[in-house]
Amino acid sequence: MDTFMTPSNMPMKKATPSFAEPHLQVRNIALTLFAEQGYQSVSLRKLASALGIQAGSLYNHIASKQDLLFELIDEHETDLLDAIEASVRSNMKPAEQLLAYIRTHIDFNVKHAHRRSITQLEFRNLSPEQQGETLAIRNMQADILSNIIQQGIQQNAFNPIRFKASETLLLAMLNEAAFLVSTDGNTVLDDIIVSLQTIITSLLVRTPTSRRLAAQ
């Protein structure tokens, strides 16, 4: 029976009891390799070598490389959705919900930079069915933002806007902010979050001046 090994030069997370489970170890090594070298560049042979086992033995732990990729992407998108749902509470005002959404989205993606990178860059390597499942989760994330904006407009807290275009722009800004923090060592997470909150708030939140202009 193959024994899993972790090469000393392989960047790894600190081992935990659950990490000893073979499938989780395959996932963890694959996550690092996919993020650092690219999904297409990581063959099953290379993955098996990093694990210290024979390539054929991988099929004892995964169905295929593509299914492994989908599992990593699906987990990231689902966990992000759960984090957003937990932070955006119904008893908050729309402006408070918006700030919670912004902070959670950026903070989560920065803390899980490898998973975020794979999710964004390797989506094209999923099957059409897998892409559909991933997009369904992303749509649920976007729906939360849509509802926040809609409620803010209905409550006269946000400026009336071109709805779908603004939602797409906001999500692009959030993703770019997370990428910036993850790749630029001089960029501070809290600074980015505060700056983006200020920009988005100034665009959406109705001020006394914007209300007077809208009434004219």
N, C-alpha and C positions, 0 to 999 in steps of 0.2 A: 504494500500500500504506500502511495506517495505521502511524504510528510511535507507540509507547507513550511516554507522558509521565507524569511524577510531579509533580502540583501542589505548589508550595512550601509550601502550608498543610496538606498531607495528612500526618498522622503516619505515618511509615514506619520500617521497620527499615533499618539500614545496608545499602547495596547490596553484594551479593557477586556473583561471576561467575555462579553458578547463577541468581541473581535476574533476570539479563538475559533468561532464557528466557521467552517470552511467557506460557506457561501458569502458570509460577510467579509471574509478576508479577500476573496476574489473581487468583490465589489469595491473594497477600499483600494486595492492595488489598481484595479481598472480605472477607478475615478482619477487617481493620480496620473496614470499613463495617458488616458484620454485627454485630460486637461492640459498636460504639458507637451504631449507629442502629437495630439490629434487622433481622432477615432480611426481614420483610414490608415494611419501609419502604425497602428498597434495591431499586429497579427495575433492570432491565438497562440502561436508559438512564442512570441515575445511576452505575452501575458503569462503563459505557463512558466517561462523561464524566470520571470520576476517572482513567481510564486514558489519556484523550486520544485516543480512537478512536470510530468510529461504532458504534452499538448492534448493528447487523447483523454487524459484524466479530467480535463476541464468540464467535459460533458457529464461528469458525475455531479456537477455543482451548478451548471448553467445550461439553458436550452440552446442558446446561440449567442454570438457576440452582439448581434442587433438587439436581442431581447434583453441583454444585460444593459446596453445603452438606454433602452426604453425604461427599464426599471429605475435607473439613476435619474433620468429626466422626469419621469412620472412622480417619483418621490419628492424631487425638488419643488415641482409645481404644486403638488398637493400640500406639502408642508408650508409653502408660502401662502397658499389659500387659507390654511388653518390659522396661521399667524395673523393674517389680515383680519379674519373673522373674529379672532379673540381680542384684537386691539380696537376695532371699530365697533363701539357699543351703541345700542339703540338709544340710550339715555343721553347721549352726547348731542350737542348742537352740530349742524352741518360743518361749520368751520373747524370745530374740534375733531370731528370725524375725519375731515380732510387732512389735518395735521397728523393724526394717528396713522392714517393710511400711508402718507409720505414717509414718515419715520420708520414704520414697520417694513415697508417695501425696500427701502434703501438698506436699512440695518440688516435685514435678513440676507439680502443678496451679497452684502459685503462679508458677512460672517461665513457664508457658504460660497466663496469665490470660485472654487473649482466646479462645483455643481452649477453655478450660474453660467460659467463659461461654456460648459458642455451643453447646457440647455439652449443657449443662444446660438452656438456655433455648429452643433451637431444635429440639430432638429431635422435637417434635410436628409440625414441618413436613416431616419425612421421609415417604416412602411407607411403607406397611406392610412391604414387603419390606426396605427400607433399615432400618427400625426393628428388624426381626427380626435383621438382621446385626449391628447395633449392640448389641442386647441380648445376643447370643451372646458378643460380646467382653467385655461387662460381666460376664456370668456367669462367664467364665474368670477375671477379676480377683477376683470374689467367691469363686470356688472355692479360690483360693490362700489367702485368709483363712480360709475354712471348714476347709481341711486343717490350717492352723496351729493353730486352736482345737481341732480334733478330736485332733490329736497331743498337744497340751498336756494335754487331759483324760485321754487314754489313759495318758500318762506321769505322771499325778498332779501335773503342774506347774500346771494351771489348775483353777479351781473348776468343777464340773459346772454347766452353765447351760442356760437355754432357748435352744437353739442358733440357730435361724433368726432369732429376734427379736433376739438379741445381735449377730449378724452385720449385720443391717439397721441397727441402732442405731450400730454402730461406723462403718459406711460413711457414714451420715448425718453423724456427728461429723467425719469426715475431710473431707467435702465442705464442710461449714460452716466448718471451720477454714481451709481454703484460700481460701474467699470472704472471710473476715474479714481475713486478711493482705493480700489483693489490694485491698481497698477501704478499709482503715483505715491511714492513713500512720503512726499511732503504734504499730501492732502489729508486733512483731519476730518474724520467722519462727521463729528458734530458740526463743524464749520460748514460742510457741504449741505447737511440736512437743514440747518438754520437758513442758509442762503437760498436753498430751493424752496423752503417753506415761505420765505419772504417774497420771492418772485411769484410763486403760484398764488399766494394770498392776495398780492397786489393786483393780479389779473382777474381773480374771481370775486373776491369779497367786495360787497357794495359799501362804498363810503358815502358820507353825506353829500359830497360833491358829485359822485356818480349818480346818486339818486336824483339830484336836482337836474342834471343834464338829461337823464332819461325822461324826466317829467316834462321837459321843454318841447 
